[in-house]
Each structure stands twice: as C-alpha cells, then as structure tokens.
Amino acid sequence: MQFGHLKRREFITLLGSAAVWPRVARGQFKPAIVGVLGSGSAQSSAFLIDALKEGMNENGLAEGRDYVLDVRWAEGDYTHFAALAFELLERKSRVIVVTTIAAARAAQQVAPATPIVMTGLIDPVGAGLIASLARPGNNTTGVSNMIQDMSAKGLELIREVAPTAKTIAALFNPNNPGSRLILEDVQRQAAKLGMTIQPIEFKGSAVLDATLEAAAGRDALLVVADSALLDLRERIAGLALRHRLPTFSSIPEFTDAGALVGYGPSRRDSYRLAATYVKKVLEGAKPAGIPVEQPTLIELSINMQTARALGIVIPDALLARAERVIE
C-alpha cells in the first residue's frame, strides 16, 4: 500500500509501530527480547512460563514473531540474580520480567534504564521497589500480591483443621526479605492464637530433606511464600507427608503438589496478568506511570487425597468455602 493511500490515523499508527518495534532487513520487524529472571529451574517452573506465554498470546503477541523469551534461572540461589541480570542487559532485553524481590533489586541495580515487570511480588512498596501502587515512580511496574496478608490467615485455617495444633513449623527463605516480614507477622498472629512458631530456614535444595526433618514432630507446617520454595513444591509436599505434617501455604499451587490447604492468589494468574504490562512497555509506555495491580481472586484450595492420607477430617464448613477441592 502506498503512503498516499493511507488514512491519517493509519499513517500515525504505522509510525508509532515503527518506533516501538525495531526493523530488520526487507521491512520485517525484529522480535523484542523479553528477559526473565527465574527463581527456580526450567523444569519445575515451566507452568509459570507457560502462563506468561498464554498472557502474551491473549494480548496479541506471538512468540517468535513479536517477542523472544530469554529466561535465566537462578536455580534457587538468589546470589546469581545480579550476574543473570547483567547477561540480559548485554542481550539488549527490551524488558525484564522478575519473579521475586531479590530479582527485582538486582535488575534495578544492574539495568536502571530497562523497564522491569513484576509477576506478583510481595509488598513491593514496603520492599522499596516502587514508590506506590498507583504511581511506581521508576522503571518497575507489574503485579503485586497480598500474600503478606494471607500467610497469617493460614494459622486460622490450621486452627479449623487441627484445633489442638500448638507448635507450627514455618519454612521460609532467609534470602527473601519479603518472607522475613511475613514470618514476623505470622509470629505475632500465632501469639494471639496461643500457638508457637518454629522458624525453619531453607538452605538450598541439596539439604531439603534434612531441613524438613527438622520440622518433624510439629503439629503442622506453614510454607511462607517464596518463588524458590514454589519451585520445590512437590518435594516439600512429599517430605511433609512422609513426616505426617499437615502443610498449609498461601500459594494455591502447593495444594496441587500435595499440600493440605492453600489460601492465596494464583501464581499462574499473576504471570498471565504480567504479560499485559509487558505489552504496554513494548508499546512505549513508561513503567513509572503504570499503576501496579493486585489480584482480585483469593483461592481456598483443599487436597482431600492428602487429608485422607493423614487421617484428617476436613470440616464441612471449610469444604463449603473452598473454591477448589482436589480429590
């Protein structure tokens, strides 16, 4: 089509697209590189990357045509994030998608001029990543979550399922500042309920068996939200079942892996929503002025297979409130 035949609006749209999507030879567009700082491993976190791709597709972005994902995995070691972020910067990533607070901080330090999109991070304002949810004010936007409010709720669910539970093991990642804040809140809530919290530090996947063995003999296990722990959800749930520990988490996907009860926003949904932000950034929007969203659906999920294996009777009132029951 000749430019002389274009309507004014079509011509402006074409110019805008040319400014956003880099051209290569013969008039074609070069796919934008979308970097991802993954907390876990490619195998265990594949379902989250799939969710991100689903969201990109829903936003009209086709992999290979409009974008190429460049995923770098920390394998549970958050000290790797700075080096991984530098690799994405060298690759000229147009945007960096981050999966945890440590990843966001590393990306902000290494690539302060590169847009960063969060995939459901714990209290990004309190962590100092952004100025406010309404106006982030820097190069970071995306999806927050309310998991800091959900974990304490887990203690109330423990009380409903196991009224006599007193000593609760809380598995948390000491390298995640958000997890430390949640743990403090859980400890305060436990005191009000007459419970005692025994913090169990996650020290890496290599010693996970010994870590969970330290929780044996407690009345229940509370998994404090963390991307590295989510990546190990099947091992954690399996070890907890071996030690006959009813397991609760604010990440619903833990219930699918065998935890007893989950209460919180879906991580898959957060990744799908994050794709909307990626599109906005690729179209030229500045992260500083894009409001951060929080999840609207909080899911209560119960794994009845695990309940039967532990000999636990789930109260009918709790089952009636569940959005999802895994049989």
C-alpha positions in Angstrom: 0.0 0.0 0.0 1.3 3.5 -0.9 1.6 6.1 1.8 -0.6 8.4 -0.3 -3.5 5.9 0.1 -3.2 5.8 3.9 -5.7 7.5 6.1 -4.2 9.9 8.7 -4.9 7.6 11.6 -3.4 4.6 9.8 -0.3 6.6 9.0 0.2 7.7 12.6 -0.3 4.1 13.9 2.3 2.9 11.4 4.8 5.5 12.5 4.1 4.6 16.2 4.7 0.9 15.5 7.9 1.6 13.7 9.2 3.5 16.7 8.4 0.6 19.1 9.3 -2.5 17.1 12.9 -2.5 15.6 13.0 -3.2 11.9 15.3 -5.6 10.2 16.1 -6.2 6.5 13.2 -6.3 3.9 10.8 -4.3 6.0 10.2 -7.0 8.6 10.1 -6.4 12.4 12.7 -7.9 14.7 11.1 -9.7 17.7 11.7 -7.9 21.0 13.8 -9.8 23.6 11.9 -10.2 26.8 14.2 -11.3 29.6 13.0 -13.3 32.6 14.8 -13.7 35.9 13.5 -17.0 37.1 14.0 -18.0 40.7 13.9 -21.8 40.3 14.6 -24.2 37.5 13.3 -24.6 34.0 11.6 -27.9 34.7 9.8 -27.1 37.9 8.8 -23.5 36.8 7.7 -24.4 33.3 4.0 -24.0 34.2 4.6 -20.3 35.1 6.5 -19.6 31.9 3.6 -21.2 30.0 1.2 -18.9 31.9 3.3 -15.9 30.8 3.2 -17.0 27.2 -0.6 -17.5 27.5 -0.9 -14.0 28.7 1.3 -12.7 25.8 -0.9 -14.6 23.3 -4.1 -13.2 24.9 -2.6 -9.7 24.4 -2.0 -10.4 20.7 1.8 -11.0 21.0 3.1 -14.1 19.2 6.3 -15.8 20.3 8.9 -15.7 17.6 7.0 -13.0 15.7 6.6 -10.2 18.2 8.9 -11.4 21.1 11.5 -13.9 22.1 11.8 -15.0 25.7 15.3 -15.2 27.2 14.8 -16.9 30.6 17.7 -17.1 33.1 17.3 -19.4 36.0 18.8 -18.8 39.5 18.2 -22.5 40.5 17.1 -21.3 43.9 20.3 -19.3 44.6 19.4 -15.6 44.7 23.0 -14.5 44.7 23.0 -15.3 41.0 20.5 -12.7 40.1 23.0 -9.8 39.6 25.0 -11.8 37.1 21.9 -13.0 35.3 20.5 -9.5 35.1 23.8 -8.3 33.5 23.5 -11.1 30.9 20.0 -9.9 30.0 21.3 -6.3 29.8 24.0 -7.4 27.4 21.4 -9.2 25.3 19.6 -5.9 25.0 16.4 -7.1 26.6 13.6 -4.6 26.0 12.0 -5.5 29.3 13.0 -7.7 32.2 10.3 -9.8 34.0 11.2 -10.5 37.6 9.8 -13.3 39.8 10.9 -12.3 43.3 12.1 -9.2 45.3 15.7 -10.2 45.1 15.5 -10.5 41.3 13.8 -7.1 41.1 16.5 -5.4 43.2 19.3 -7.0 41.1 17.6 -5.8 37.9 17.1 -2.3 39.2 20.7 -2.0 40.2 22.2 -3.6 37.0 19.7 -2.2 34.5 18.2 1.0 35.9 17.1 2.2 32.4 15.4 -1.1 31.4 11.7 -1.5 32.1 11.0 -4.2 34.8 7.7 -6.1 35.1 6.8 -7.9 38.4 4.9 -11.2 38.4 3.2 -10.9 41.7 5.8 -9.7 44.2 5.2 -9.4 48.0 4.6 -5.8 49.1 6.8 -4.1 46.5 6.2 -0.7 48.2 7.3 -1.9 51.6 10.3 -3.6 49.9 11.3 -0.2 48.4 11.0 -1.4 44.8 8.4 1.2 43.9 7.1 4.5 45.4 3.4 3.5 45.4 1.0 1.1 43.7 -0.8 4.0 41.9 2.5 5.6 40.6 5.5 3.3 40.8 7.8 6.3 40.0 10.7 4.4 38.5 11.5 1.7 35.9 9.4 -1.0 37.7 5.7 -1.9 37.4 3.6 -5.0 37.1 1.7 -7.2 39.6 1.9 -7.2 43.3 0.1 -9.6 45.6 -1.4 -9.7 49.1 0.4 -12.8 50.3 1.7 -10.9 53.3 -1.9 -10.8 54.4 -2.7 -14.4 53.5 0.0 -16.2 55.5 -1.3 -15.2 58.9 -4.7 -16.4 57.7 -3.1 -19.8 57.3 -2.9 -20.1 61.0 -6.6 -19.6 61.3 -7.1 -22.4 58.8 -4.7 -24.6 60.8 -6.9 -24.0 63.8 -10.0 -25.0 61.8 -8.5 -28.2 60.5 -6.5 -29.2 63.6 -8.0 -27.4 66.7 -5.4 -28.8 69.1 -2.3 -27.7 67.0 0.1 -25.6 69.1 3.5 -25.8 67.6 3.8 -24.8 63.9 7.0 -25.1 61.8 7.3 -22.2 59.4 9.5 -22.9 56.3 10.9 -19.7 54.9 13.7 -18.5 52.6 16.0 -16.2 54.6 17.3 -14.7 51.3 13.8 -13.3 50.6 13.3 -10.0 52.6 9.5 -10.3 51.9 9.5 -13.8 53.6 11.2 -12.4 56.7 8.5 -9.8 57.0 5.7 -12.4 56.6 7.4 -14.6 59.2 7.3 -11.7 61.7 3.6 -11.2 61.0 2.9 -14.9 61.4 4.7 -15.0 64.7 2.6 -12.0 66.0 -0.6 -13.7 64.9 0.5 -17.0 66.4 0.9 -15.4 69.8 -2.7 -14.2 69.7 -3.9 -17.7 68.9 -1.9 -19.4 71.6 0.5 -21.0 69.0 4.3 -21.2 68.8 6.1 -20.7 65.6 9.4 -22.6 64.9 11.2 -20.9 62.0 12.8 -23.4 59.6 15.3 -21.8 57.3 15.5 -23.0 53.7 19.2 -23.5 53.0 19.0 -24.9 49.4 17.5 -27.9 47.6 20.6 -30.1 48.3 19.7 -30.2 52.1 16.0 -30.0 51.8 15.5 -33.5 53.3 17.4 -32.5 56.4 15.5 -29.2 56.6 12.1 -30.8 56.6 13.3 -33.5 59.0 13.9 -30.6 61.5 10.2 -29.9 61.3 9.2 -33.4 62.1 7.1 -33.8 65.3 5.5 -30.4 64.9 1.7 -30.1 64.6 1.7 -28.5 61.2 3.9 -26.9 58.5 3.3 -23.4 57.2 5.2 -22.7 54.0 6.0 -18.9 53.8 5.5 -17.7 50.2 8.7 -17.7 48.1 9.5 -18.5 44.5 12.3 -20.9 45.2 10.1 -22.9 47.6 7.3 -22.9 45.0 9.8 -24.4 42.6 10.3 -27.3 45.1 6.6 -27.7 45.9 6.4 -31.4 45.0 9.5 -32.3 47.1 8.3 -30.2 50.0 4.8 -31.7 50.0 6.2 -35.2 49.7 8.6 -34.8 52.5 5.9 -33.2 54.7 3.6 -36.1 54.1 6.4 -38.6 54.9 6.8 -36.8 58.3 3.0 -36.6 58.6 2.9 -32.8 58.7 -0.3 -31.2 57.5 1.0 -28.5 55.2 -0.5 -25.0 54.6 0.5 -22.4 52.1 -0.6 -19.0 50.7 0.3 -20.3 47.2 -2.6 -22.4 45.8 -0.2 -24.4 43.5 1.2 -26.0 46.6 -2.1 -27.8 47.1 -1.9 -29.3 43.7 1.5 -30.7 44.6 0.1 -32.3 47.8 -0.1 -29.7 50.5 -3.3 -30.0 52.6 -4.7 -26.4 52.3 -3.8 -23.4 50.2 -5.2 -19.9 50.6 -4.0 -17.1 48.4 -3.8 -15.7 44.8 -2.9 -18.0 41.9 0.7 -17.6 40.7 -0.4 -18.6 37.2 -2.9 -15.8 37.1 -0.2 -13.3 38.2 2.1 -14.3 35.4 -0.7 -14.1 32.8 -1.6 -10.6 34.1 2.1 -9.6 34.0 2.0 -10.1 30.2 -0.4 -7.2 29.9 2.4 -5.0 31.4 5.0 -6.4 29.0 2.8 -5.4 26.1 2.3 -1.9 27.4 6.1 -1.4 27.9 6.9 -2.8 24.4 4.4 -0.3 23.0 6.3 2.5 24.6 4.6 3.1 28.0 6.8 4.2 30.8 6.7 1.9 33.9 6.8 4.9 36.3 3.2 5.9 35.4 1.6 2.4 35.0 -0.3 1.5 38.2 0.6 -1.8 39.8 -2.3 -4.3 40.1 -3.2 -6.7 42.9 -5.0 -10.0 42.4 -8.8 -9.9 42.7 -9.4 -13.6 43.4 -8.2 -15.2 46.6 -8.5 -19.0 46.3 -9.1 -21.5 49.1 -8.0 -25.0 47.9 -8.1 -28.3 49.8 -6.3 -31.6 48.8 -8.6 -34.4 50.0 -6.1 -37.1 49.0 -3.6 -35.6 51.5 -6.4 -35.3 54.1 -7.2 -39.0 53.8 -3.5 -40.0 53.9 -3.1 -38.1 57.1 -6.4 -39.3 58.6 -7.6 -35.7 58.9 -11.3 -34.9 58.6 -11.9 -31.6 56.9 -14.8 -29.7 58.5 -17.9 -29.4 56.2 -18.0 -25.6 56.7 -14.4 -25.3 55.4 -15.2 -27.5 52.4 -18.2 -25.4 51.6 -16.0 -22.3 51.4 -13.3 -23.9 49.1 -13.1 -22.7 45.5 -11.2 -25.8 44.6 -11.2 -29.3 46.1 -8.7 -31.8 44.8 -10.0 -35.4 45.0 
